[in-house]
Amino acid sequence: MSFDLTIRNGRITTSTSTFEADIGIVDGRIAAIGPGLEPGRQDIDATGKWVMPGGIDSHVHIEQASSTGVMCADDFYSGSVSAAFGGTTTIIPFAAQHRGNKVPAVIADYHQRAREKAVIDYGFHLILSEATPEMLKEDLPRAIADGITSFKVYMTYDALKIDDYHLLEVMEAAGREGAMLMIHAENHDVIRWVAQRLLEKGLKAPKFHGVAHDPLAESEASARAISLSRLLDVPVLLVHISGPEAIGLIRGAQRLGSKVHAESCPQYLFLTAEDMDREGLEGAKFCCSPPARDAAAQEAVWEGFLDGTLQVYSSDHAPFRFDTGGKLPKGDATTFKEMANGVPGIELRLPLLFSEGVLKGRITPEQFVQLTATNHARMYGLEHQKGDIAVGLDADIVLWDPDVSRTVTWADLHDQVGYTPYEGRVIQGWPETVLSRGRVVVDAGRLLAERGQGQYVARRCPRPILEGAMRPNPSHVSPWLGLRGKAWKNDSA
């Protein structure tokens, strides 16, 4: 066989095994895997490198306005470039439908932005801030047919939250169409009540963001979301889970047969609430929702990844500059309640986990691949094309150098945020060469991709990780069983 490109002498890790072999690539896809393949027209010597699938980051905010109107620092060019330098070859950002916006117009707008700028492949989730009959019956099925097979809703934030009734409406639509529903689960009124008491006492510093977002706000909303999903037997995915309360709840629900999946992020492994307790407003750089907790919470997240309670590891890249147009809308007068929520992390997501997880022996290389690529592909309808190293899949491949040591500084990163919450951290191992559909996009610190080179990937319906998650649960007897049977698209799967 004649190859366009071969990767030779590498240590290949897939989602299930690690072995030494060559990879042959034809027309952007993996055509052969084995020892002693014929050289291609382009040949890469991977001696001493770890060859892994390109990462899929399924939770990123790019060129998106927040619920308060603050625009992200990264557009689809800088965001996708930063992702590529960090070993991520596919991103799934959000197309945000703010109240009053029409879903088809929102989707068309985001397509236009990404098509002209992205250097790696991309898809979209759809954020829903309301659930009208027209949207549920017409817009969502049309979006799914166009390859947007996941939606996100919020149980908090004044401008985005939906009540339980409308959450059930969206769940029913997702179940009917076979889509995945992502939920930001925090109790809005708990946060609002605690925040008001803090502000009345003059407690305005960033560290009080962590106090207002009490872990019980996350666990209560998670429990409610799980209960509602059980009513309709609809799989859901709870995003950015932060600590032991919510993780224990999710683990227990899964053991009882609930179809709840969950995600966590670098900030919950590598940051703590103490990072928000800095001089002046510096702590705002570390504020996200839910907030980072403590060392015990970090251990709970590690354990959640290890035992399968948490299935995907995403960045939740929320790039807001540290100025009056970003994190601090009122400048020095900004209180914790007014700060833009979120931290950047798209470029460091994989290096952090590779360094602290794989090379320190907390997770296996195969688990790294599952958490950063394969499980994302399954959960979000990409496994027919991406997420692993196998014949027939896109040649999205990263060569990692395990011997490189780097001290993180924002000046070496490629986003437009202006800071990184991981400044000064030493990382062992780094993605040296990155391929997207068989084309080298990053090599030895050089960008070789062009604007618009990335392609939109239409996603299929998800295949959730939990066994049987796309089928009604016969052990859950409900008066609405007949209704669910009629509405559920995948009854006979």
C-alpha positions as CSV (number, residue, x, y, z in Angstrom):
1,M,0.0,0.0,0.0
2,S,1.2,3.5,-0.8
3,F,0.8,5.9,2.1
4,D,0.6,9.7,2.0
5,L,2.3,9.7,5.4
6,T,3.7,7.2,7.9
7,I,4.5,7.5,11.6
8,R,7.2,5.0,12.3
9,N,8.8,3.4,15.4
10,G,6.3,4.9,17.8
11,R,4.8,3.7,21.1
12,I,1.1,3.7,20.2
13,T,-1.6,3.9,22.9
14,T,-5.2,3.3,22.0
15,S,-8.2,3.2,24.3
16,T,-7.5,-0.4,25.1
17,S,-3.8,-1.2,24.6
18,T,-0.2,0.1,24.2
19,F,2.2,-1.4,21.6
20,E,5.0,-0.6,19.2
21,A,4.0,-0.2,15.5
22,D,3.9,2.1,12.5
23,I,0.8,4.0,11.2
24,G,0.1,4.5,7.5
25,I,-2.2,7.3,6.5
26,V,-4.1,7.8,3.2
27,D,-6.5,10.7,2.4
28,G,-6.5,11.9,6.0
29,R,-7.5,8.6,7.5
30,I,-5.6,5.7,9.2
31,A,-5.2,3.1,6.5
32,A,-2.9,0.6,8.2
33,I,-1.3,-0.1,11.7
34,G,1.5,-2.6,12.0
35,P,5.3,-3.2,12.1
36,G,7.5,-2.4,9.2
37,L,5.1,-0.5,7.0
38,E,6.4,0.9,3.7
39,P,7.6,4.6,4.0
40,G,5.1,7.2,2.9
41,R,5.6,10.2,0.8
42,Q,6.1,11.9,4.1
43,D,7.7,10.0,6.9
44,I,7.7,10.9,10.6
45,D,10.2,9.1,12.9
46,A,8.4,8.7,16.3
47,T,11.3,7.0,18.1
48,G,11.1,7.8,21.8
49,K,7.6,9.4,21.4
50,W,4.2,8.3,22.7
51,V,1.7,8.2,19.9
52,M,-1.8,8.9,21.0
53,P,-5.1,10.0,19.5
54,G,-5.7,13.7,19.2
55,G,-7.7,15.0,22.1
56,I,-11.4,16.0,21.8
57,D,-12.4,18.9,24.1
58,S,-16.2,18.7,24.3
59,H,-16.7,21.7,26.6
60,V,-15.2,25.0,25.4
61,H,-16.5,28.5,25.1
62,I,-15.2,30.3,22.1
63,E,-16.3,33.6,20.5
64,Q,-19.3,33.4,22.8
65,A,-21.0,36.1,24.8
66,S,-21.6,35.3,28.4
67,S,-25.1,35.6,30.0
68,T,-24.1,39.1,31.1
69,G,-22.9,40.1,27.6
70,V,-19.1,39.8,28.2
71,M,-17.5,38.4,25.0
72,C,-14.9,35.7,25.3
73,A,-11.3,36.7,24.6
74,D,-10.7,33.9,22.1
75,D,-12.3,33.7,18.7
76,F,-12.3,30.5,16.6
77,Y,-8.8,31.2,15.3
78,S,-7.0,31.8,18.6
79,G,-9.1,29.2,20.4
80,S,-8.4,26.5,17.9
81,V,-4.7,27.3,17.6
82,S,-4.4,27.1,21.4
83,A,-6.2,23.8,21.4
84,A,-3.9,22.4,18.7
85,F,-0.7,23.4,20.5
86,G,-2.1,21.5,23.5
87,G,-2.7,18.3,21.6
88,T,-6.4,18.7,21.0
89,T,-7.6,18.1,17.4
90,T,-11.3,18.5,17.7
91,I,-13.3,21.0,19.7
92,I,-17.1,21.2,20.5
93,P,-17.8,24.7,21.6
94,F,-21.3,26.1,22.3
95,A,-23.7,28.0,20.0
96,A,-25.5,30.0,22.6
97,Q,-29.2,30.8,22.2
98,H,-29.9,33.8,24.4
99,R,-33.5,34.6,25.2
100,G,-35.4,35.9,22.2
101,N,-32.8,34.6,19.7
102,K,-34.0,32.1,17.0
103,V,-32.1,28.8,17.0
104,P,-31.5,28.6,13.2
105,A,-30.0,32.1,13.2
106,V,-27.8,31.3,16.1
107,I,-26.5,28.2,14.5
108,A,-25.9,29.9,11.2
109,D,-24.0,32.7,12.9
110,Y,-21.6,30.3,14.7
111,H,-21.0,28.3,11.5
112,Q,-19.9,31.5,9.8
113,R,-17.5,32.4,12.5
114,A,-15.9,29.0,12.7
115,R,-15.7,28.3,9.0
116,E,-13.5,31.2,8.4
117,K,-11.1,30.8,11.3
118,A,-10.8,27.3,12.8
119,V,-7.6,25.5,12.2
120,I,-8.8,22.1,13.6
121,D,-12.1,20.3,13.3
122,Y,-15.1,21.3,15.3
123,G,-18.8,20.7,16.1
124,F,-21.3,22.5,18.2
125,H,-23.5,22.0,21.2
126,L,-26.5,24.2,21.5
127,I,-27.1,26.2,24.6
128,L,-30.9,26.7,25.3
129,S,-32.0,29.5,27.5
130,E,-35.7,28.9,26.8
131,A,-37.9,26.1,25.6
132,T,-40.7,27.2,23.3
133,P,-43.0,24.8,21.5
134,E,-41.6,25.9,18.1
135,M,-38.1,25.3,19.3
136,L,-38.8,21.8,20.7
137,K,-40.9,20.6,17.8
138,E,-39.0,22.2,14.8
139,D,-35.7,23.8,15.7
140,L,-34.1,21.0,17.8
141,P,-35.0,18.2,15.3
142,R,-33.5,20.3,12.5
143,A,-30.4,21.0,14.5
144,I,-30.0,17.3,15.2
145,A,-30.4,16.4,11.6
146,D,-27.6,18.8,10.8
147,G,-25.3,17.1,13.2
148,I,-25.7,19.1,16.5
149,T,-26.8,16.2,18.7
150,S,-26.3,17.7,22.1
151,F,-27.9,20.5,24.1
152,K,-26.9,22.3,27.2
153,V,-29.2,23.9,29.8
154,Y,-28.5,25.8,33.0
155,M,-30.2,25.5,36.4
156,T,-28.5,28.8,37.5
157,Y,-27.7,32.3,36.1
158,D,-30.5,34.8,35.8
159,A,-30.3,35.1,32.0
160,L,-29.9,31.4,31.3
161,K,-31.6,29.3,33.9
162,I,-34.7,27.3,33.1
163,D,-37.2,25.9,35.6
164,D,-37.9,22.2,36.2
165,Y,-41.0,22.2,34.0
166,H,-39.0,23.4,31.0
167,L,-36.1,21.2,31.9
168,L,-38.5,18.3,31.6
169,E,-39.7,19.7,28.2
170,V,-36.1,19.7,26.9
171,M,-35.4,16.3,28.4
172,E,-38.4,14.9,26.6
173,A,-37.2,16.4,23.3
174,A,-33.7,15.1,23.8
175,G,-35.0,11.6,24.5
176,R,-37.4,11.6,21.6
177,E,-34.6,12.6,19.2
178,G,-31.8,10.6,20.7
179,A,-29.7,13.6,21.7
180,M,-27.5,14.1,24.8
181,L,-28.6,16.7,27.3
182,M,-25.8,18.5,29.2
183,I,-26.8,20.2,32.5
184,H,-25.0,22.9,34.6
185,A,-26.4,21.8,37.9
186,E,-26.3,24.4,40.7
187,N,-29.2,25.6,42.9
188,H,-29.7,29.2,41.8
189,D,-31.7,30.3,44.8
190,V,-29.2,28.8,47.3
191,I,-26.3,30.8,45.6
192,R,-28.4,33.9,45.4
193,W,-29.5,33.7,49.1
194,V,-25.9,33.1,50.4
195,A,-24.4,35.8,48.1
196,Q,-26.9,38.4,49.3
197,R,-26.0,37.7,53.0
198,L,-22.3,38.0,52.2
199,L,-22.7,41.3,50.3
200,E,-24.9,42.7,53.2
201,K,-21.9,42.1,55.5
202,G,-19.5,43.8,53.1
203,L,-17.8,40.6,52.0
204,K,-17.1,41.3,48.4
205,A,-13.7,39.7,47.6
206,P,-13.2,36.9,45.0
207,K,-12.8,34.3,47.7
208,F,-16.4,34.7,48.7
209,H,-17.4,33.4,45.3
210,G,-16.5,30.0,46.7
211,V,-18.6,30.5,49.8
212,A,-21.6,31.5,47.8
213,H,-21.4,28.5,45.6
214,D,-21.6,26.0,48.5
215,P,-21.2,22.4,47.5
216,L,-24.8,21.7,48.6
217,A,-26.0,24.0,45.8
218,E,-24.3,21.6,43.3
219,S,-25.4,18.4,45.0
220,E,-29.0,19.5,45.4
221,A,-29.4,20.5,41.8
222,S,-27.6,17.4,40.7
223,A,-30.0,15.3,42.7
224,R,-33.0,17.1,41.1
225,A,-31.6,16.7,37.6
226,I,-31.1,13.0,38.2
227,S,-34.6,12.6,39.5
228,L,-36.1,14.4,36.5
229,S,-34.1,12.3,34.1
230,R,-35.4,9.1,35.8
231,L,-38.9,10.3,35.3
232,L,-38.4,10.2,31.6
233,D,-35.6,7.6,31.4
234,V,-33.5,10.1,29.5
235,P,-29.7,10.0,29.7
236,V,-28.1,13.2,30.9
237,L,-24.5,14.5,31.4
238,L,-23.8,16.7,34.4
239,V,-20.9,19.0,33.5
240,H,-17.9,20.3,35.5
241,I,-18.5,18.3,38.7
242,S,-16.3,19.7,41.4
243,G,-16.2,17.5,44.5
244,P,-17.2,14.6,46.8
245,E,-20.8,15.6,47.5
246,A,-21.9,15.6,43.9
247,I,-19.6,12.7,42.9
248,G,-21.0,10.5,45.7
249,L,-24.5,11.3,44.6
250,I,-23.8,10.5,41.0
251,R,-22.0,7.3,41.9
252,G,-24.9,6.1,44.0
253,A,-27.4,7.0,41.3
254,Q,-25.4,5.1,38.7
255,R,-25.3,2.0,40.9
256,L,-29.1,2.1,41.2
257,G,-29.4,2.2,37.4
258,S,-29.7,5.9,36.7
259,K,-28.5,7.1,33.3
260,V,-26.5,10.0,34.6
261,H,-23.1,10.7,33.2
262,A,-20.6,13.2,34.4
263,E,-17.6,15.4,33.4
264,S,-14.9,17.1,35.3
265,C,-12.1,19.5,34.4
266,P,-8.5,20.5,35.2
267,Q,-9.5,23.2,37.6
268,Y,-11.0,20.6,39.9
269,L,-7.8,18.6,39.9
270,F,-5.2,21.3,40.1
271,L,-6.7,24.4,41.7
272,T,-8.3,25.0,45.2
273,A,-10.4,27.6,46.9
274,E,-7.2,29.0,48.4
275,D,-6.3,30.3,44.9
276,M,-9.2,32.8,45.1
277,D,-7.8,34.2,48.3
278,R,-5.2,36.6,46.8
279,E,-4.5,40.3,47.2
280,G,-7.0,42.7,45.7
281,L,-9.0,41.2,42.9
282,E,-6.2,38.8,41.7
283,G,-8.3,35.9,43.1
284,A,-10.9,36.6,40.3
285,K,-8.5,34.9,37.9
286,F,-9.4,31.6,39.6
287,C,-13.2,32.0,39.9
288,C,-15.3,29.5,38.0
289,S,-18.7,27.9,38.7
290,P,-18.8,25.6,40.5
291,P,-15.6,26.8,42.2
292,A,-12.5,24.7,42.9
293,R,-12.8,23.3,46.4
294,D,-10.0,21.7,48.5
295,A,-7.5,18.9,48.5
296,A,-10.1,16.3,49.5
297,A,-12.3,17.4,46.6
298,Q,-9.3,17.0,44.2
299,E,-8.9,13.4,45.5
300,A,-12.6,12.8,45.0
301,V,-12.4,13.9,41.4
302,W,-9.3,11.7,40.7
303,E,-11.2,8.7,42.2
304,G,-14.3,9.6,40.1
305,F,-12.2,9.3,37.0
306,L,-10.6,6.1,38.1
307,D,-13.8,4.2,39.0
308,G,-15.8,5.5,36.0
309,T,-18.2,7.8,37.8
310,L,-16.8,10.6,35.7
311,Q,-16.5,9.7,32.1
312,V,-15.1,12.7,30.3
313,Y,-12.3,15.2,31.1
314,S,-12.9,18.6,29.4
315,S,-11.4,22.1,29.8
316,D,-14.5,24.2,30.2
317,H,-12.3,26.8,28.6
318,A,-13.9,30.2,29.5
319,P,-11.5,32.9,28.3
320,F,-12.2,36.2,29.9
321,R,-9.5,38.9,30.0
322,F,-8.6,40.3,33.4
323,D,-9.9,43.8,32.7
324,T,-13.1,45.9,32.6
325,G,-14.2,44.2,29.4
326,G,-13.7,40.7,30.8
327,K,-13.5,39.4,34.4
328,L,-14.1,42.7,36.0
329,P,-17.0,44.6,34.4
330,K,-16.9,47.3,37.1
331,G,-13.1,47.5,37.4
332,D,-11.9,47.8,40.9
333,A,-15.4,48.0,42.2
334,T,-16.4,44.6,40.9
335,T,-17.7,42.2,43.6
336,F,-17.5,38.4,43.5
337,K,-21.1,38.4,42.4
338,E,-20.4,40.4,39.3
339,M,-17.2,38.8,38.0
340,A,-17.3,36.8,34.8
341,N,-17.2,33.1,35.7
342,G,-14.7,30.7,34.2
343,V,-11.0,30.0,33.7
344,P,-8.9,29.3,30.6
345,G,-7.5,25.9,30.0
346,I,-7.9,24.6,26.5
347,E,-4.1,24.4,25.8
348,L,-3.1,22.9,29.2
349,R,-5.9,20.4,29.6
350,L,-4.0,17.5,28.1
351,P,-0.4,18.4,29.3
352,L,-1.6,18.7,32.9
353,L,-3.3,15.3,32.9
354,F,-0.4,13.6,31.0
355,S,2.1,15.0,33.5
356,E,0.2,14.5,36.7
357,G,-1.9,11.5,35.7
358,V,0.1,9.3,33.3
359,L,3.7,10.1,34.1
360,K,3.1,10.0,37.9
361,G,1.2,6.8,37.6
362,R,-2.3,7.9,38.8
363,I,-3.9,6.8,35.6
364,T,-2.8,4.4,32.8
365,P,-2.0,5.7,29.3
366,E,-5.2,3.9,28.1
367,Q,-7.3,5.7,30.7
368,F,-5.8,9.0,29.5
369,V,-6.9,8.2,25.9
370,Q,-10.4,7.3,27.1
371,L,-10.9,10.4,29.3
372,T,-9.5,12.8,26.7
373,A,-10.7,11.4,23.4
374,T,-12.5,8.1,23.1
375,N,-15.3,8.7,25.7
376,H,-15.9,12.1,24.2
377,A,-16.4,10.5,20.8
378,R,-18.9,8.0,22.2
379,M,-20.8,10.5,24.3
380,Y,-21.2,13.0,21.5
381,G,-21.6,11.0,18.4
382,L,-18.1,11.1,16.9
383,E,-16.8,7.5,17.3
384,H,-17.5,6.7,13.7
385,Q,-14.7,9.2,12.8
386,K,-12.6,10.2,15.8
387,G,-11.4,9.5,19.3
388,D,-9.0,6.6,18.9
389,I,-6.2,5.1,16.7
390,A,-7.8,2.5,14.5
391,V,-8.0,1.7,10.8
392,G,-10.7,3.9,9.1
393,L,-10.7,6.7,11.7
394,D,-9.4,10.2,11.0
395,A,-5.7,10.5,11.4
396,D,-5.9,12.8,14.4
397,I,-2.7,11.9,16.1
398,V,-0.4,13.4,18.7
399,L,3.3,12.6,19.3
400,W,4.1,13.2,23.0
401,D,7.7,13.7,24.2
402,P,7.7,12.4,27.8
403,D,11.2,13.8,28.5
404,V,10.3,17.5,28.0
405,S,9.9,19.6,31.1
406,R,8.2,23.0,30.9
407,T,7.4,25.7,33.4
408,V,4.0,27.2,32.5
409,T,3.9,30.8,31.6
410,W,1.1,32.6,29.7
411,A,3.6,34.2,27.3
412,D,4.3,30.7,25.9
413,L,0.6,29.9,25.3
414,H,-1.5,30.8,22.3
415,D,-4.9,32.0,23.7
416,Q,-5.8,35.7,24.0
417,V,-6.7,35.7,27.7
418,G,-3.6,37.4,29.1
419,Y,-3.0,35.0,32.0
420,T,-3.2,31.4,33.0
421,P,-4.3,30.1,36.4
422,Y,-1.5,27.5,36.1
423,E,1.4,30.1,35.9
424,G,4.6,28.7,37.3
425,R,3.5,25.0,37.4
426,V,6.1,22.6,36.1
427,I,4.7,20.1,33.5
428,Q,6.5,16.9,32.4
429,G,5.8,15.8,28.9
430,W,4.5,17.8,26.0
431,P,2.8,17.3,22.6
432,E,5.5,17.8,20.1
433,T,3.8,17.0,16.8
434,V,0.0,17.2,16.1
435,L,-1.8,15.9,13.1
436,S,-5.3,16.7,12.1
437,R,-6.8,14.4,9.4
438,G,-3.3,13.4,8.4
439,R,-1.9,16.9,8.1
440,V,0.7,18.2,10.5
441,V,-0.7,21.3,12.1
442,V,1.8,21.8,14.9
443,D,5.4,20.6,15.0
444,A,8.3,21.6,17.4
445,G,6.5,24.7,18.5
446,R,5.5,25.9,15.0
447,L,2.0,26.3,13.7
448,L,1.6,24.8,10.2
449,A,-2.1,25.1,9.8
450,E,-4.1,27.9,8.1
451,R,-7.2,29.7,9.0
452,G,-10.3,27.8,7.9
453,Q,-8.5,24.5,7.5
454,G,-10.6,22.9,10.2
455,Q,-13.8,21.2,9.1
456,Y,-17.3,21.1,10.7
457,V,-18.0,17.5,11.8
458,A,-21.7,16.5,11.8
459,R,-22.2,14.3,14.7
460,R,-24.4,11.2,15.0
461,C,-26.6,10.4,17.9
462,P,-24.6,9.6,21.1
463,R,-23.7,6.1,22.4
464,P,-23.4,6.8,26.1
465,I,-20.8,5.0,28.2
466,L,-23.2,3.5,30.8
467,E,-24.6,0.2,29.6
468,G,-28.2,0.4,28.4
469,A,-28.3,4.1,28.8
470,M,-30.2,4.7,25.6
471,R,-33.0,2.2,26.5
472,P,-35.8,2.7,28.9
473,N,-35.1,1.2,32.4
474,P,-37.7,-1.5,33.1
475,S,-36.9,-1.4,36.8
476,H,-38.3,2.1,37.1
477,V,-42.0,1.8,37.1
478,S,-43.8,5.1,36.4
479,P,-47.3,6.2,35.4
480,W,-45.7,7.8,32.4
481,L,-44.1,4.6,31.1
482,G,-46.5,4.4,28.1
483,L,-45.8,8.1,27.3
484,R,-42.0,7.4,27.4
485,G,-42.4,4.3,25.3
486,K,-44.0,6.4,22.5
487,A,-41.6,9.3,22.8
488,W,-38.4,7.3,23.0
489,K,-36.8,7.0,19.6
490,N,-34.4,4.3,20.6
491,D,-36.8,1.9,22.3
492,S,-35.8,-1.1,20.2
493,A,-32.1,-0.4,20.1
